[in-house]
Amino acid sequence: MSNMGTHAGTARHSFRRGVVTASIIAIAWGLSACSSGASEADYGGTDAGGEPGVEAEAGTDLQSSAEQPTQDRSLIITGEMYMTVEDPLQAADRAESIVQGAGGRVDARSETAATEYGGGSAHLTLRIPGSALDRAVDDLRALGTVDEFSTHSSDVTVEVTDLAARISTLRASTLRIEGLLAEAQGIKDIIALEDELASRQAELEGLEARQRGLEDQVAMSAIDLSLTTEPVVIVEDDSPRTFWTGLESGWDGLVTFVTGALVVLGVLLPWLAAAAVVGGVVVVAVRVARSRRTPEASGASGASDASAASETPVPDDAPRA
C-alpha cells in the first residue's frame, strides 16, 4: 500500500508539473502572438498564428483610431518663435510668467548679457498645454515684434493606441504568471516562472515609460522662444573741434604720412641699391671705353697732320738747297 501511495503521489506531482509547464508554454505562445499582432497593427496586417480575440481587438482599436475626429487625435506640436524686444531679459521673465499662468513650464533658459554693440538676448524652451497654446501665443506676441513664427504637428494616434493595447496585454499576462507562481511547488517551475515574470515586468516598465513620454509630448506643446534687440549702430565723429584737437589730428596725420613714406622707402630701398650698382657698372664701362678711344684718336690726328705737311707744294721762286 505504501508503494502504491508513493506512486500515486509521484504521479500527482508529475501531473501538476506538466500542467504548470503547459500553462507557461501556452502563456508564452499567446503573448508572442499578441505582441506580433500588435506590432503589425501599425501596417494594418494580422498574424495568422496569433490569438483571434486579441487580433480582432487590436484591429478594432486601430480602425476606430483611424476614424477618430481631429480633436480626438494624439498630436505632438512643436514650434519656433523669434521676436525683437526692447529688453530681452525682462521679456523672458514676462514670457515665463505667461507660460506658468497657462499651466505650462519652462524646460530651458539661456541669457546673453548686453554689450556696447547689442542689448543682449534670451532663449527659452516653453512647454504649454495644448488647450492653452493659442491664448499663450497671443500673449507672447504682445512682448514685442514677431519676426518669425512657425509650428509643426506630428500625429501619433496609432502609436499611442498600439502602446495601450500592448501594455494591457502585458499586465494581464503578468497577473496570470504571478498566479501560477503562487501555486507552483517545484523548483524548476518556480525558476521558470520567475524568469518569465521578470522579463515581462521589464518589458512592461519600458512600454509604460515610453507611454508616459508620449503622453507628456502630446499634452504639452514645445515652443522655442528667441528674444533679441535691434542691432546697435555706433557712428563715431572724429573731426577736430578745438585748436588742440586740430593740432593732434595734424600731428597724427604727419606721423601717419611719415610712417607710410618710411614703409614705401623700405620697400624700394633694395631695388634702389640694385639700380645704383647696375648704374655704377655702366658708368665705369663707359669711362673705360672712352679712355681707350682717346689715345687712338690722338695718334690718328698726328699722323694725318704729318702727311698733310709732306704733301704741301714748294713755290718756284723758293730757294733750293
ABEGO torsion letter per residue (X at the ends): XAAAAAAAAAAAAAAAAAAAAAAAAAAAAAAAAAAAAAAAAAAGBBBAABBAAAAAAAAAAAAAAAABBAAABBBBBBBBBBBBBABAAAAAAAAAAAAAAAGBBBABBBBBBBBAABAEBBBBBBBBBAAAAAAAAAAAAAAEBBABBBBBBBBAAAAAAAAAAAAAAAAAAAAAAAAAAAABABAAAAAAAAAAAAAAAAAAAAAAAAAAAAAAAAABBBBBBBBBBBBBBBBBBABBABAAAAAAAAAAAAAAAAAAAAAAAAAAAAAAAAAAAAAAAAAAAAAAAAAAAAAAAAAAAAAAAAAAAAABBBBAABBBX
